[in-house]
Amino acid sequence: MLPRAILFDWDNTLVDSWACIHGAYNATLAWAGLPPRSLEETRSSVRLSLRDSFPELFGARWQEARDVYYAEFEARHLDMLAPLPGAGDLLDLLSARGIYLGVVSNKTGRFLRAEAAALGWDRYFGRLVGATDAAADKPSVEPVEMALAPLGIGPGPDVWFVGDADVDMRCAHAAGCIPVLVGKSLDVFEHFPPAHRYENCFILSNLVRRLGDTILQESSAPTAVAGPGTE
């Protein structure tokens, strides 16, 4: 069955903004006198929102560090933003099928919505929920509920949660949504495994087309009428 709604993670699920995230993180680490990270270290460690991760990393100065990061990121994120292959076509297909779409990201909400607008993708989504928009950030269920509010439903098995990382699968399990992993993640999913796993957006698009075609065929098939003596 096609879902009633699909909620997407943003970074590394629909867009590639790792170069900008990595640069902003290393600038913030340099400001704090900490050693830089490699790109792979950044990709493997950035999961939680800043308000959840920076206090542990920067201690009492985490809010100052947050402001440094924000300034570095905002200066260049729109110029460095790149859609992942097939992501735009996937959103167009899902929208045409009448499926409600939303975003639940741990990227700061105003940056998330600015990126969606820059790509012309904000028209696809009923709501884009980023870090600090809800009382708690992903993997909390609260941003999931906020993203679904315009549709007037709560999270459940008729909602797919599509993401690339362990925090996305954890959030999907907590909300009771169907966890769908996209990409070549190296995360370990021992406690919160995906229900479905696809290498890229192209494969997910093909699945949606097949499901949609099957549903259409079944709905248009003639209904057998019982003849005399067959009951």
CORRA-V946269 format. One line per field, one symbol per residue. ss: DSSP state (a for helix, b for strand, c for the rest). phi: phi as a letter, one per 40 degrees, with the letter a starting at -180 (. if undefined). burial: 1 if it has 9 or more other ideal C-beta (glycine too) atoms within 8 Angstrom, else 0. Layout:
BEGIN
ss=???
phi=???
burial=???
END
This chain:
BEGIN
ss=ccccbbbbccbcccbbcaaaaaaaaaaaaaacccccccaaaaaaaccccaaaaaaaaaaaaaaaaaaaaaaaaaccaaaacbbcccaaaaaaaaaacccbbbbbbbbbaaaaaaaaaaaccaaaccbbbbbccccccccccaaaaaaaaaacccccccbbbbbccaaaaaaaaaaccbbbbbcccccccccccccbbbccaaaaaaaaaaaaaaaaaaaaccccccccccc
phi=.cccabbbcbcgbbbbbcccdcccccccccdcgbccbcccccccbcbcccccbcdccbgccccccdcccdcccccbcccbcaccdgcccccccccccgccbabbbccddccdcccccccgccccbcabbbcgcbcbcdcdcdccccccdccgbbciccbcbbabbccccccccccgcccbcbhbccccbccbcccbbbcaccccccccccccccccccccccccbccdgbc
burial=001011111111111111111111111111010000101001100000111111100100010011011101100110011011011111111110101111111111101111111010110110111111010011011111111100101011001111111111111111101111111000001001010001011111101110110010000000000000000
END
